Amino acid sequence: MNFTIGFRKVKHEDIDFLLVLRKRSMTKHLAKAKITQTNEQHLTRIKEHYYQSHIILRDRKPIGVINFGVTALNGTKKSLHIRQLQILPKYQGKGIGSRVLSVVKKKALQLQLPITLNVLLKNPARGLYLRHGFQIEGKNKIEFHMRCPLEVIAA
């Protein structure tokens, strides 16, 4: 893995890239869940917590996005919640997701918070999360609810 990974805060002009990214990285997984989305629906999802998004860069070129922030669970319990982690398909399976999760884990350790996320039932990214110590805490008709406890992050 002889390349550099970096991040930068999302800018307003990243919308077009993020729409292409979302469609390329999510369409087949959404289809397996029997979910179809219009461009407007994709854009609505992209714009949720927009300024908590960071563009993932490989050798300074945009290849993905990570959107995460502190969220309250069950009233008072908090976690660092990953809302979106998407990488262009041609860059998947190259260790980039693991590197990104390592950065998120460092942030969670600083904040002393567990990490939570939801992943579509048939999305193979679930394997990445399991390898990084996430545990399935529940599920609904379309997604698993996963959590990486602080003890696992600190280990």
C-alpha atoms as an extended CHARMM CRD file, in Angstrom:
* protein
*
       155  EXT
         1         1  MET       CA              0.0000000000        0.0000000000        0.0000000000  PROA      1               0.0000000000
         2         2  ASN       CA              2.3020000000        2.6990000000       -1.2560000000  PROA      2               0.0000000000
         3         3  PHE       CA             -0.0700000000        5.6630000000       -1.2850000000  PROA      3               0.0000000000
         4         4  THR       CA             -1.1290000000        8.3990000000        1.0780000000  PROA      4               0.0000000000
         5         5  ILE       CA             -4.5810000000        8.8330000000        2.5270000000  PROA      5               0.0000000000
         6         6  GLY       CA             -5.7880000000       12.2210000000        3.6350000000  PROA      6               0.0000000000
         7         7  PHE       CA             -8.9490000000       14.0880000000        4.4780000000  PROA      7               0.0000000000
         8         8  ARG       CA            -10.3870000000       17.5100000000        3.9250000000  PROA      8               0.0000000000
         9         9  LYS       CA            -13.6000000000       19.1190000000        5.0570000000  PROA      9               0.0000000000
        10        10  VAL       CA            -16.3750000000       18.9530000000        2.5020000000  PROA      10              0.0000000000
        11        11  LYS       CA            -17.0890000000       22.0790000000        0.4630000000  PROA      11              0.0000000000
        12        12  HSD       CA            -20.2860000000       23.2060000000       -1.2270000000  PROA      12              0.0000000000
        13        13  GLU       CA            -18.7810000000       22.4330000000       -4.6430000000  PROA      13              0.0000000000
        14        14  ASP       CA            -18.3050000000       18.7390000000       -3.7040000000  PROA      14              0.0000000000
        15        15  ILE       CA            -22.0090000000       17.9840000000       -4.2580000000  PROA      15              0.0000000000
        16        16  ASP       CA            -21.5420000000       16.6620000000       -7.8220000000  PROA      16              0.0000000000
        17        17  PHE       CA            -18.6940000000       14.3610000000       -6.7610000000  PROA      17              0.0000000000
        18        18  LEU       CA            -20.7070000000       13.1220000000       -3.7680000000  PROA      18              0.0000000000
        19        19  LEU       CA            -23.7160000000       12.2990000000       -5.9510000000  PROA      19              0.0000000000
        20        20  VAL       CA            -21.5480000000       10.2850000000       -8.3560000000  PROA      20              0.0000000000
        21        21  LEU       CA            -19.8210000000        8.6080000000       -5.3970000000  PROA      21              0.0000000000
        22        22  ARG       CA            -23.0920000000        7.6770000000       -3.7080000000  PROA      22              0.0000000000
        23        23  LYS       CA            -24.6130000000        6.2610000000       -6.8750000000  PROA      23              0.0000000000
        24        24  ARG       CA            -21.4930000000        4.2490000000       -7.7650000000  PROA      24              0.0000000000
        25        25  SER       CA            -20.9000000000        2.9350000000       -4.2560000000  PROA      25              0.0000000000
        26        26  MET       CA            -24.4670000000        2.4100000000       -3.0120000000  PROA      26              0.0000000000
        27        27  THR       CA            -26.8490000000        1.6610000000       -5.9170000000  PROA      27              0.0000000000
        28        28  LYS       CA            -26.2600000000       -2.1000000000       -6.0530000000  PROA      28              0.0000000000
        29        29  HSD       CA            -26.4730000000       -2.4380000000       -2.2580000000  PROA      29              0.0000000000
        30        30  LEU       CA            -29.6720000000       -0.4000000000       -2.1460000000  PROA      30              0.0000000000
        31        31  ALA       CA            -31.0950000000       -2.5320000000       -4.9820000000  PROA      31              0.0000000000
        32        32  LYS       CA            -30.4000000000       -5.7110000000       -2.9670000000  PROA      32              0.0000000000
        33        33  ALA       CA            -32.4350000000       -4.1040000000       -0.1750000000  PROA      33              0.0000000000
        34        34  LYS       CA            -35.1760000000       -3.3470000000       -2.7320000000  PROA      34              0.0000000000
        35        35  ILE       CA            -34.6040000000        0.4010000000       -2.3620000000  PROA      35              0.0000000000
        36        36  THR       CA            -34.5470000000        2.6650000000       -5.3780000000  PROA      36              0.0000000000
        37        37  GLN       CA            -33.7000000000        6.3160000000       -5.0560000000  PROA      37              0.0000000000
        38        38  THR       CA            -34.0200000000        9.3190000000       -7.3050000000  PROA      38              0.0000000000
        39        39  ASN       CA            -31.2060000000       11.8340000000       -7.6160000000  PROA      39              0.0000000000
        40        40  GLU       CA            -33.1810000000       14.0750000000       -5.2570000000  PROA      40              0.0000000000
        41        41  GLN       CA            -33.3740000000       11.3200000000       -2.6420000000  PROA      41              0.0000000000
        42        42  HSD       CA            -29.6380000000       10.6540000000       -2.9670000000  PROA      42              0.0000000000
        43        43  LEU       CA            -28.9800000000       14.3920000000       -2.5720000000  PROA      43              0.0000000000
        44        44  THR       CA            -31.1660000000       14.5550000000        0.5340000000  PROA      44              0.0000000000
        45        45  ARG       CA            -29.0640000000       11.8080000000        2.1290000000  PROA      45              0.0000000000
        46        46  ILE       CA            -25.8190000000       13.4960000000        1.0610000000  PROA      46              0.0000000000
        47        47  LYS       CA            -26.9270000000       16.7890000000        2.6020000000  PROA      47              0.0000000000
        48        48  GLU       CA            -27.7620000000       15.2730000000        6.0190000000  PROA      48              0.0000000000
        49        49  HSD       CA            -25.1690000000       16.6270000000        8.4600000000  PROA      49              0.0000000000
        50        50  TYR       CA            -23.2960000000       17.8210000000        5.3460000000  PROA      50              0.0000000000
        51        51  TYR       CA            -20.6640000000       19.8620000000        7.1370000000  PROA      51              0.0000000000
        52        52  GLN       CA            -19.6670000000       16.8690000000        9.2750000000  PROA      52              0.0000000000
        53        53  SER       CA            -18.4980000000       15.1730000000        6.0740000000  PROA      53              0.0000000000
        54        54  HSD       CA            -14.8800000000       14.7850000000        5.0800000000  PROA      54              0.0000000000
        55        55  ILE       CA            -13.6790000000       13.9350000000        1.6060000000  PROA      55              0.0000000000
        56        56  ILE       CA            -11.3050000000       10.9480000000        1.6270000000  PROA      56              0.0000000000
        57        57  LEU       CA             -8.2550000000       11.6270000000       -0.5450000000  PROA      57              0.0000000000
        58        58  ARG       CA             -5.8460000000        9.1270000000       -2.0470000000  PROA      58              0.0000000000
        59        59  ASP       CA             -2.7060000000       10.8890000000       -3.2100000000  PROA      59              0.0000000000
        60        60  ARG       CA             -4.7410000000       14.1290000000       -2.9600000000  PROA      60              0.0000000000
        61        61  LYS       CA             -7.4710000000       12.8410000000       -5.3000000000  PROA      61              0.0000000000
        62        62  PRO       CA            -11.0800000000       12.5530000000       -3.9650000000  PROA      62              0.0000000000
        63        63  ILE       CA            -12.0810000000        8.9010000000       -3.7300000000  PROA      63              0.0000000000
        64        64  GLY       CA            -14.6690000000        8.7830000000       -0.9410000000  PROA      64              0.0000000000
        65        65  VAL       CA            -16.4670000000       10.3780000000        1.9730000000  PROA      65              0.0000000000
        66        66  ILE       CA            -16.7880000000        9.8350000000        5.7030000000  PROA      66              0.0000000000
        67        67  ASN       CA            -19.5600000000       11.5390000000        7.6490000000  PROA      67              0.0000000000
        68        68  PHE       CA            -19.5760000000       11.0960000000       11.4160000000  PROA      68              0.0000000000
        69        69  GLY       CA            -20.4310000000       12.9710000000       14.5590000000  PROA      69              0.0000000000
        70        70  VAL       CA            -21.3890000000       12.6360000000       18.1900000000  PROA      70              0.0000000000
        71        71  THR       CA            -24.9560000000       11.4950000000       18.6090000000  PROA      71              0.0000000000
        72        72  ALA       CA            -27.1200000000       10.6840000000       21.6200000000  PROA      72              0.0000000000
        73        73  LEU       CA            -28.4110000000        7.1520000000       21.9590000000  PROA      73              0.0000000000
        74        74  ASN       CA            -31.3430000000        6.3580000000       24.2060000000  PROA      74              0.0000000000
        75        75  GLY       CA            -31.4190000000        9.8330000000       25.6800000000  PROA      75              0.0000000000
        76        76  THR       CA            -28.1100000000       10.2290000000       27.4900000000  PROA      76              0.0000000000
        77        77  LYS       CA            -25.7510000000        7.5790000000       26.1090000000  PROA      77              0.0000000000
        78        78  LYS       CA            -23.5560000000        9.0330000000       23.3950000000  PROA      78              0.0000000000
        79        79  SER       CA            -21.5270000000        7.5410000000       20.5820000000  PROA      79              0.0000000000
        80        80  LEU       CA            -19.4520000000        8.6350000000       17.6500000000  PROA      80              0.0000000000
        81        81  HSD       CA            -21.8630000000        7.6790000000       14.8740000000  PROA      81              0.0000000000
        82        82  ILE       CA            -20.6870000000        6.9930000000       11.3260000000  PROA      82              0.0000000000
        83        83  ARG       CA            -23.5170000000        8.1420000000        9.0760000000  PROA      83              0.0000000000
        84        84  GLN       CA            -21.7860000000        7.4830000000        5.7820000000  PROA      84              0.0000000000
        85        85  LEU       CA            -18.5820000000        5.8150000000        4.6910000000  PROA      85              0.0000000000
        86        86  GLN       CA            -18.3590000000        5.4730000000        0.9440000000  PROA      86              0.0000000000
        87        87  ILE       CA            -15.3860000000        4.7540000000       -1.2890000000  PROA      87              0.0000000000
        88        88  LEU       CA            -15.4430000000        4.6090000000       -5.0750000000  PROA      88              0.0000000000
        89        89  PRO       CA            -15.6780000000        0.9240000000       -6.0860000000  PROA      89              0.0000000000
        90        90  LYS       CA            -12.3180000000        0.8970000000       -7.9230000000  PROA      90              0.0000000000
        91        91  TYR       CA            -10.5970000000        1.8250000000       -4.6340000000  PROA      91              0.0000000000
        92        92  GLN       CA            -12.4500000000       -0.6870000000       -2.4590000000  PROA      92              0.0000000000
        93        93  GLY       CA            -10.6210000000       -3.7420000000       -1.1190000000  PROA      93              0.0000000000
        94        94  LYS       CA             -7.3000000000       -1.9000000000       -0.9600000000  PROA      94              0.0000000000
        95        95  GLY       CA             -7.1440000000       -1.1810000000        2.7750000000  PROA      95              0.0000000000
        96        96  ILE       CA             -8.5320000000        2.3450000000        2.5360000000  PROA      96              0.0000000000
        97        97  GLY       CA            -11.6380000000        1.5920000000        4.6160000000  PROA      97              0.0000000000
        98        98  SER       CA             -9.4090000000        0.1340000000        7.3420000000  PROA      98              0.0000000000
        99        99  ARG       CA             -7.2390000000        3.2380000000        7.3590000000  PROA      99              0.0000000000
       100       100  VAL       CA            -10.3050000000        5.4760000000        7.5800000000  PROA      100             0.0000000000
       101       101  LEU       CA            -11.7220000000        3.4220000000       10.4610000000  PROA      101             0.0000000000
       102       102  SER       CA             -8.3880000000        3.7060000000       12.2780000000  PROA      102             0.0000000000
       103       103  VAL       CA             -8.6820000000        7.5050000000       12.1350000000  PROA      103             0.0000000000
       104       104  VAL       CA            -12.2710000000        7.3650000000       13.4250000000  PROA      104             0.0000000000
       105       105  LYS       CA            -11.1560000000        5.0510000000       16.2410000000  PROA      105             0.0000000000
       106       106  LYS       CA             -8.4910000000        7.5520000000       17.3060000000  PROA      106             0.0000000000
       107       107  LYS       CA            -11.1380000000       10.2710000000       17.4530000000  PROA      107             0.0000000000
       108       108  ALA       CA            -13.4720000000        7.9980000000       19.4470000000  PROA      108             0.0000000000
       109       109  LEU       CA            -10.6530000000        7.2640000000       21.8940000000  PROA      109             0.0000000000
       110       110  GLN       CA             -9.9890000000       10.9900000000       22.3610000000  PROA      110             0.0000000000
       111       111  LEU       CA            -13.7000000000       11.5370000000       23.0440000000  PROA      111             0.0000000000
       112       112  GLN       CA            -13.9770000000        8.3380000000       25.1300000000  PROA      112             0.0000000000
       113       113  LEU       CA            -17.0120000000        7.2230000000       23.1030000000  PROA      113             0.0000000000
       114       114  PRO       CA            -17.9750000000        3.9650000000       21.3980000000  PROA      114             0.0000000000
       115       115  ILE       CA            -18.5570000000        4.0380000000       17.6310000000  PROA      115             0.0000000000
       116       116  THR       CA            -21.9270000000        3.1430000000       16.1100000000  PROA      116             0.0000000000
       117       117  LEU       CA            -23.1610000000        2.7300000000       12.5420000000  PROA      117             0.0000000000
       118       118  ASN       CA            -25.8420000000        1.1080000000       10.4400000000  PROA      118             0.0000000000
       119       119  VAL       CA            -25.0350000000       -1.0300000000        7.3940000000  PROA      119             0.0000000000
       120       120  LEU       CA            -27.4030000000       -2.5550000000        4.8440000000  PROA      120             0.0000000000
       121       121  LEU       CA            -28.0170000000       -6.2700000000        5.4830000000  PROA      121             0.0000000000
       122       122  LYS       CA            -26.4120000000       -7.3920000000        2.2100000000  PROA      122             0.0000000000
       123       123  ASN       CA            -23.6100000000       -4.8330000000        2.0630000000  PROA      123             0.0000000000
       124       124  PRO       CA            -20.2460000000       -6.6260000000        2.2030000000  PROA      124             0.0000000000
       125       125  ALA       CA            -18.8040000000       -3.6560000000        4.1470000000  PROA      125             0.0000000000
       126       126  ARG       CA            -20.2340000000       -5.4310000000        7.1840000000  PROA      126             0.0000000000
       127       127  GLY       CA            -17.1740000000       -7.7140000000        7.0200000000  PROA      127             0.0000000000
       128       128  LEU       CA            -14.8590000000       -4.7050000000        7.2940000000  PROA      128             0.0000000000
       129       129  TYR       CA            -16.6990000000       -3.5100000000       10.3800000000  PROA      129             0.0000000000
       130       130  LEU       CA            -16.6460000000       -6.9600000000       11.9880000000  PROA      130             0.0000000000
       131       131  ARG       CA            -12.8630000000       -7.1980000000       11.3780000000  PROA      131             0.0000000000
       132       132  HSD       CA            -12.5040000000       -3.8850000000       13.1930000000  PROA      132             0.0000000000
       133       133  GLY       CA            -14.2970000000       -5.0910000000       16.3110000000  PROA      133             0.0000000000
       134       134  PHE       CA            -17.8270000000       -3.8900000000       15.6000000000  PROA      134             0.0000000000
       135       135  GLN       CA            -20.5870000000       -6.0680000000       16.9740000000  PROA      135             0.0000000000
       136       136  ILE       CA            -24.1090000000       -6.4560000000       15.6540000000  PROA      136             0.0000000000
       137       137  GLU       CA            -26.4770000000       -5.0790000000       18.2820000000  PROA      137             0.0000000000
       138       138  GLY       CA            -29.6890000000       -5.4120000000       16.3200000000  PROA      138             0.0000000000
       139       139  LYS       CA            -31.2740000000       -5.1910000000       12.9240000000  PROA      139             0.0000000000
       140       140  ASN       CA            -34.4270000000       -4.2170000000       11.1080000000  PROA      140             0.0000000000
       141       141  LYS       CA            -35.7520000000       -5.1540000000        7.6550000000  PROA      141             0.0000000000
       142       142  ILE       CA            -32.9630000000       -3.3520000000        5.8160000000  PROA      142             0.0000000000
       143       143  GLU       CA            -29.9170000000       -2.8620000000        8.0350000000  PROA      143             0.0000000000
       144       144  PHE       CA            -27.7730000000       -4.0310000000       10.9100000000  PROA      144             0.0000000000
       145       145  HSD       CA            -27.1070000000       -1.7360000000       13.8750000000  PROA      145             0.0000000000
       146       146  MET       CA            -23.4640000000       -2.1150000000       14.8340000000  PROA      146             0.0000000000
       147       147  ARG       CA            -21.3350000000       -0.8510000000       17.7020000000  PROA      147             0.0000000000
       148       148  CYS       CA            -17.6360000000       -0.8870000000       18.4900000000  PROA      148             0.0000000000
       149       149  PRO       CA            -17.2680000000       -0.6620000000       22.2720000000  PROA      149             0.0000000000
       150       150  LEU       CA            -14.6880000000        1.6380000000       23.8120000000  PROA      150             0.0000000000
       151       151  GLU       CA            -12.8570000000       -1.3630000000       25.3080000000  PROA      151             0.0000000000
       152       152  VAL       CA            -12.2910000000       -2.7620000000       21.7880000000  PROA      152             0.0000000000
       153       153  ILE       CA            -11.1880000000        0.6320000000       20.4450000000  PROA      153             0.0000000000
       154       154  ALA       CA             -8.7120000000        1.0670000000       23.3130000000  PROA      154             0.0000000000
       155       155  ALA       CA             -7.2430000000       -2.4510000000       22.9530000000  PROA      155             0.0000000000
